[in-house]
């Protein structure tokens, strides 16, 4: 395993997370209980939403969202081809068909509302925009499309916890937090996320009609949790067929410690994004995504797009040579063997983005000196 001098992401962990884990160990209750309930309350308060349900992953959240909405065989779900594969996989596992739309541009790699409108058919049931790198999709336009066509909107907010939506004029609607704008929002607490638990996720909604069903479906369809039964609530019923998508107490306690650091961490990430932006300004070979929206970003990813695939390769190699880790977010879903043989969509911008984008290091403990070194290396390419 390579020991990177400047890794892509580093956990912002300390005594707070250790104390949270020890609190659970001292209580001697590991399955879903008081830490999960507190995590959900605190998360809902940040989101300014009615309901938040802690889950085993964001993939579980996407799956539950589709079941709650009633997506199934014969339905189509429009989503970006530039995304992690979870939303597409959950669409297929729900029995529906993912329909892939292109991105707005190489520097705005979120779902293009104009292409979405072209793809709507009588079978379309929902749209799943993804807030790329901590930057929100064009929600005002997508919400209008959903209203006009009677569609549901599930937000893939795994990159955008703590970010608020602002339109092109800088206006924020009343329901502006990423994940709380559409019908259902989903979040990830994977190890590289702004709020990192290793695994885990959250589903949020203001919809009363979804709430009870989602709560039961995450735990086998049971009407009472084990914590409630432990407290003397008695037996339980199985009201619907469900899954085991619960979050445990250890992950929830660590999640609470991470949630307390989230907004300060996001602010530090924005400072580093601005440093990258200012350092790269004027270099025609590199374009930073969402460079004009740094002040509204959750700052999950720092991504630049090269002027060619060859320049990208040269940049990755030069950074590797000085011990700087890079990544790719994301290959086009249509590049994967399990999808390219089944789906024929041609997404030119998504294809170009996948070939030319580099994800650079970004985390709250990254130094400005390392940012400057990375920028210098990219600018110094022959």
SULTAKA-V899488 format. One record per residue. N is the residue number from 0. PSI is psi in whole degrees, 0 to 359 (NA if undefined). D_FIRST is the distance of its C-alpha to the first C-alpha in Angstrom with 1 decimal. Layout:
# SULTAKA-V899488
n->N psi->PSI d_first->D_FIRST
n->N psi->PSI d_first->D_FIRST
This chain:
# SULTAKA-V899488
n->0 psi->129 d_first->0.0
n->1 psi->134 d_first->3.8
n->2 psi->102 d_first->6.5
n->3 psi->135 d_first->9.2
n->4 psi->321 d_first->12.7
n->5 psi->93 d_first->14.3
n->6 psi->160 d_first->12.4
n->7 psi->317 d_first->14.3
n->8 psi->144 d_first->15.5
n->9 psi->134 d_first->15.8
n->10 psi->136 d_first->17.9
n->11 psi->72 d_first->21.4
n->12 psi->149 d_first->21.9
n->13 psi->211 d_first->24.3
n->14 psi->334 d_first->27.3
n->15 psi->315 d_first->28.7
n->16 psi->322 d_first->26.0
n->17 psi->318 d_first->26.2
n->18 psi->323 d_first->30.0
n->19 psi->316 d_first->29.9
n->20 psi->319 d_first->27.9
n->21 psi->326 d_first->30.3
n->22 psi->318 d_first->33.2
n->23 psi->316 d_first->32.3
n->24 psi->320 d_first->31.8
n->25 psi->328 d_first->35.1
n->26 psi->335 d_first->36.9
n->27 psi->37 d_first->35.6
n->28 psi->114 d_first->35.6
n->29 psi->326 d_first->32.3
n->30 psi->177 d_first->33.4
n->31 psi->122 d_first->34.8
n->32 psi->220 d_first->37.2
n->33 psi->328 d_first->38.3
n->34 psi->319 d_first->34.9
n->35 psi->314 d_first->34.5
n->36 psi->318 d_first->38.0
n->37 psi->318 d_first->37.6
n->38 psi->316 d_first->34.4
n->39 psi->317 d_first->36.4
n->40 psi->315 d_first->39.3
n->41 psi->322 d_first->37.4
n->42 psi->316 d_first->35.5
n->43 psi->323 d_first->38.8
n->44 psi->317 d_first->40.3
n->45 psi->319 d_first->37.7
n->46 psi->347 d_first->38.2
n->47 psi->46 d_first->42.0
n->48 psi->166 d_first->42.1
n->49 psi->321 d_first->44.0
n->50 psi->136 d_first->41.4
n->51 psi->129 d_first->37.6
n->52 psi->118 d_first->36.0
n->53 psi->136 d_first->32.7
n->54 psi->172 d_first->30.7
n->55 psi->340 d_first->27.6
n->56 psi->166 d_first->26.1
n->57 psi->331 d_first->27.3
n->58 psi->317 d_first->27.4
n->59 psi->321 d_first->29.9
n->60 psi->316 d_first->31.8
n->61 psi->318 d_first->32.1
n->62 psi->313 d_first->33.3
n->63 psi->320 d_first->35.8
n->64 psi->316 d_first->37.0
n->65 psi->322 d_first->37.9
n->66 psi->320 d_first->39.7
n->67 psi->321 d_first->41.6
n->68 psi->337 d_first->42.8
n->69 psi->25 d_first->43.8
n->70 psi->133 d_first->41.7
n->71 psi->196 d_first->42.1
n->72 psi->135 d_first->43.2
n->73 psi->344 d_first->44.9
n->74 psi->156 d_first->43.4
n->75 psi->143 d_first->41.3
n->76 psi->115 d_first->38.8
n->77 psi->134 d_first->38.1
n->78 psi->164 d_first->34.6
n->79 psi->146 d_first->32.4
n->80 psi->342 d_first->30.5
n->81 psi->87 d_first->28.0
n->82 psi->165 d_first->26.3
n->83 psi->158 d_first->23.7
n->84 psi->354 d_first->25.2
n->85 psi->313 d_first->26.3
n->86 psi->319 d_first->29.8
n->87 psi->317 d_first->30.5
n->88 psi->316 d_first->29.3
n->89 psi->328 d_first->31.5
n->90 psi->313 d_first->34.4
n->91 psi->319 d_first->34.2
n->92 psi->337 d_first->34.0
n->93 psi->354 d_first->37.0
n->94 psi->3 d_first->38.8
n->95 psi->181 d_first->39.2
n->96 psi->121 d_first->38.2
n->97 psi->135 d_first->35.8
n->98 psi->119 d_first->37.4
n->99 psi->130 d_first->35.1
n->100 psi->158 d_first->36.4
n->101 psi->172 d_first->35.3
n->102 psi->167 d_first->34.3
n->103 psi->316 d_first->36.8
n->104 psi->175 d_first->35.3
n->105 psi->336 d_first->32.2
n->106 psi->3 d_first->32.3
n->107 psi->73 d_first->33.4
n->108 psi->55 d_first->31.1
n->109 psi->167 d_first->32.9
n->110 psi->127 d_first->35.4
n->111 psi->111 d_first->38.5
n->112 psi->328 d_first->41.6
n->113 psi->320 d_first->43.7
n->114 psi->323 d_first->41.7
n->115 psi->313 d_first->41.6
n->116 psi->324 d_first->45.4
n->117 psi->336 d_first->45.6
n->118 psi->352 d_first->43.6
n->119 psi->132 d_first->45.7
n->120 psi->181 d_first->47.7
n->121 psi->345 d_first->49.9
n->122 psi->352 d_first->46.9
n->123 psi->128 d_first->44.6
n->124 psi->329 d_first->44.0
n->125 psi->161 d_first->41.4
n->126 psi->137 d_first->39.2
n->127 psi->85 d_first->35.6
n->128 psi->151 d_first->34.7
n->129 psi->129 d_first->31.2
n->130 psi->99 d_first->31.0
n->131 psi->125 d_first->28.3
n->132 psi->12 d_first->26.0
n->133 psi->7 d_first->28.6
n->134 psi->128 d_first->31.6
n->135 psi->148 d_first->34.3
n->136 psi->175 d_first->35.8
n->137 psi->77 d_first->39.5
n->138 psi->324 d_first->40.6
n->139 psi->316 d_first->44.3
n->140 psi->319 d_first->44.7
n->141 psi->322 d_first->42.7
n->142 psi->322 d_first->44.7
n->143 psi->320 d_first->47.9
n->144 psi->315 d_first->46.8
n->145 psi->319 d_first->46.2
n->146 psi->316 d_first->49.6
n->147 psi->326 d_first->51.4
n->148 psi->5 d_first->50.1
n->149 psi->42 d_first->49.8
n->150 psi->156 d_first->46.0
n->151 psi->154 d_first->43.5
n->152 psi->116 d_first->40.6
n->153 psi->121 d_first->37.3
n->154 psi->123 d_first->35.0
n->155 psi->95 d_first->31.2
n->156 psi->25 d_first->30.6
n->157 psi->334 d_first->26.9
n->158 psi->355 d_first->26.2
n->159 psi->22 d_first->29.5
n->160 psi->127 d_first->30.2
n->161 psi->357 d_first->32.7
n->162 psi->147 d_first->33.8
n->163 psi->148 d_first->37.5
n->164 psi->136 d_first->39.0
n->165 psi->134 d_first->41.2
n->166 psi->187 d_first->43.1
n->167 psi->337 d_first->43.8
n->168 psi->7 d_first->46.5
n->169 psi->10 d_first->44.3
n->170 psi->143 d_first->46.1
n->171 psi->125 d_first->44.4
n->172 psi->171 d_first->46.1
n->173 psi->312 d_first->47.0
n->174 psi->91 d_first->44.1
n->175 psi->348 d_first->41.4
n->176 psi->135 d_first->38.2
n->177 psi->129 d_first->35.4
n->178 psi->340 d_first->35.6
n->179 psi->16 d_first->39.2
n->180 psi->318 d_first->41.0
n->181 psi->202 d_first->41.1
n->182 psi->321 d_first->42.1
n->183 psi->142 d_first->38.7
n->184 psi->146 d_first->35.5
n->185 psi->144 d_first->32.0
n->186 psi->153 d_first->29.1
n->187 psi->142 d_first->25.4
n->188 psi->29 d_first->23.7
n->189 psi->165 d_first->20.2
n->190 psi->337 d_first->17.4
n->191 psi->7 d_first->17.5
n->192 psi->166 d_first->21.3
n->193 psi->326 d_first->23.8
n->194 psi->106 d_first->24.8
n->195 psi->123 d_first->21.7
n->196 psi->359 d_first->22.2
n->197 psi->303 d_first->19.1
n->198 psi->169 d_first->21.6
n->199 psi->163 d_first->25.3
n->200 psi->179 d_first->27.7
n->201 psi->144 d_first->31.3
n->202 psi->132 d_first->34.3
n->203 psi->150 d_first->37.2
n->204 psi->155 d_first->40.7
n->205 psi->2 d_first->44.3
n->206 psi->113 d_first->45.8
n->207 psi->325 d_first->47.8
n->208 psi->341 d_first->48.2
n->209 psi->335 d_first->44.4
n->210 psi->303 d_first->43.8
n->211 psi->322 d_first->45.2
n->212 psi->316 d_first->43.9
n->213 psi->317 d_first->40.3
n->214 psi->319 d_first->40.5
n->215 psi->321 d_first->41.7
n->216 psi->336 d_first->39.5
n->217 psi->346 d_first->36.3
n->218 psi->63 d_first->37.6
n->219 psi->9 d_first->39.2
n->220 psi->14 d_first->42.3
n->221 psi->142 d_first->43.4
n->222 psi->345 d_first->46.0
n->223 psi->142 d_first->44.9
n->224 psi->166 d_first->41.5
n->225 psi->327 d_first->40.9
n->226 psi->319 d_first->41.1
n->227 psi->319 d_first->44.5
n->228 psi->323 d_first->45.7
n->229 psi->327 d_first->44.5
n->230 psi->4 d_first->46.8
n->231 psi->14 d_first->49.8
n->232 psi->352 d_first->49.8
n->233 psi->209 d_first->50.6
n->234 psi->186 d_first->49.7
n->235 psi->165 d_first->48.2
n->236 psi->158 d_first->48.8
n->237 psi->106 d_first->46.6
n->238 psi->330 d_first->47.8
n->239 psi->162 d_first->45.4
n->240 psi->131 d_first->42.7
n->241 psi->193 d_first->39.4
n->242 psi->175 d_first->35.7
n->243 psi->85 d_first->33.5
n->244 psi->25 d_first->31.7
n->245 psi->153 d_first->32.2
n->246 psi->145 d_first->30.0
n->247 psi->170 d_first->29.9
n->248 psi->322 d_first->31.1
n->249 psi->313 d_first->27.8
n->250 psi->322 d_first->26.2
n->251 psi->319 d_first->29.6
n->252 psi->316 d_first->30.0
n->253 psi->322 d_first->26.6
n->254 psi->322 d_first->27.7
n->255 psi->318 d_first->30.9
n->256 psi->320 d_first->29.3
n->257 psi->323 d_first->27.1
n->258 psi->324 d_first->30.3
n->259 psi->336 d_first->32.1
n->260 psi->351 d_first->29.6
n->261 psi->306 d_first->29.3
n->262 psi->321 d_first->32.1
n->263 psi->319 d_first->31.3
n->264 psi->318 d_first->27.7
n->265 psi->321 d_first->28.9
n->266 psi->319 d_first->31.3
n->267 psi->319 d_first->28.7
n->268 psi->320 d_first->26.7
n->269 psi->322 d_first->29.9
n->270 psi->318 d_first->30.5
n->271 psi->323 d_first->27.2
n->272 psi->317 d_first->28.0
n->273 psi->323 d_first->31.3
n->274 psi->315 d_first->29.8
n->275 psi->312 d_first->27.7
n->276 psi->312 d_first->30.9
n->277 psi->324 d_first->33.1
n->278 psi->328 d_first->30.8
n->279 psi->350 d_first->30.5
n->280 psi->131 d_first->34.2
n->281 psi->348 d_first->36.1
n->282 psi->113 d_first->33.3
n->283 psi->348 d_first->34.4
n->284 psi->342 d_first->31.1
n->285 psi->130 d_first->29.3
n->286 psi->123 d_first->30.7
n->287 psi->134 d_first->29.3
n->288 psi->142 d_first->29.8
n->289 psi->36 d_first->32.4
n->290 psi->333 d_first->33.0
n->291 psi->5 d_first->36.5
n->292 psi->20 d_first->35.5
n->293 psi->321 d_first->33.2
n->294 psi->344 d_first->35.7
n->295 psi->3 d_first->35.6
n->296 psi->151 d_first->31.9
n->297 psi->347 d_first->29.7
n->298 psi->41 d_first->27.0
n->299 psi->316 d_first->24.2
n->300 psi->149 d_first->22.8
n->301 psi->112 d_first->23.4
n->302 psi->133 d_first->23.9
n->303 psi->151 d_first->25.6
n->304 psi->125 d_first->27.1
n->305 psi->161 d_first->27.4
n->306 psi->350 d_first->30.8
n->307 psi->163 d_first->29.3
n->308 psi->326 d_first->26.3
n->309 psi->318 d_first->26.2
n->310 psi->321 d_first->26.1
n->311 psi->312 d_first->23.2
n->312 psi->317 d_first->21.2
n->313 psi->320 d_first->22.3
n->314 psi->316 d_first->21.3
n->315 psi->317 d_first->17.8
n->316 psi->316 d_first->17.4
n->317 psi->320 d_first->19.2
n->318 psi->321 d_first->17.1
n->319 psi->322 d_first->13.8
n->320 psi->335 d_first->15.5
n->321 psi->13 d_first->16.2
n->322 psi->24 d_first->12.8
n->323 psi->123 d_first->14.1
n->324 psi->140 d_first->12.2
n->325 psi->172 d_first->14.7
n->326 psi->188 d_first->15.4
n->327 psi->113 d_first->18.4
n->328 psi->94 d_first->20.9
n->329 psi->163 d_first->22.1
n->330 psi->148 d_first->22.6
n->331 psi->136 d_first->26.3
n->332 psi->328 d_first->26.9
n->333 psi->354 d_first->29.3
n->334 psi->339 d_first->26.6
n->335 psi->142 d_first->25.2
n->336 psi->327 d_first->26.9
n->337 psi->350 d_first->28.3
n->338 psi->321 d_first->30.1
n->339 psi->335 d_first->31.1
n->340 psi->349 d_first->33.3
n->341 psi->337 d_first->35.1
n->342 psi->136 d_first->35.5
n->343 psi->11 d_first->37.1
n->344 psi->141 d_first->37.0
n->345 psi->110 d_first->36.5
n->346 psi->88 d_first->34.8
n->347 psi->314 d_first->34.8
n->348 psi->319 d_first->33.6
n->349 psi->318 d_first->30.7
n->350 psi->314 d_first->29.8
n->351 psi->320 d_first->30.0
n->352 psi->315 d_first->28.0
n->353 psi->327 d_first->25.1
n->354 psi->336 d_first->25.1
n->355 psi->354 d_first->25.6
n->356 psi->143 d_first->23.9
n->357 psi->132 d_first->20.8
n->358 psi->125 d_first->19.5
n->359 psi->162 d_first->19.0
n->360 psi->138 d_first->17.8
n->361 psi->119 d_first->20.4
n->362 psi->161 d_first->20.8
n->363 psi->335 d_first->23.6
n->364 psi->6 d_first->21.9
n->365 psi->137 d_first->21.1
n->366 psi->153 d_first->23.4
n->367 psi->333 d_first->26.0
n->368 psi->321 d_first->25.0
n->369 psi->322 d_first->21.6
n->370 psi->313 d_first->23.5
n->371 psi->323 d_first->25.9
n->372 psi->318 d_first->23.4
n->373 psi->314 d_first->21.8
n->374 psi->314 d_first->25.4
n->375 psi->318 d_first->26.4
n->376 psi->317 d_first->23.7
n->377 psi->318 d_first->24.7
n->378 psi->335 d_first->28.4
n->379 psi->0 d_first->28.1
n->380 psi->139 d_first->27.0
n->381 psi->NA d_first->29.7
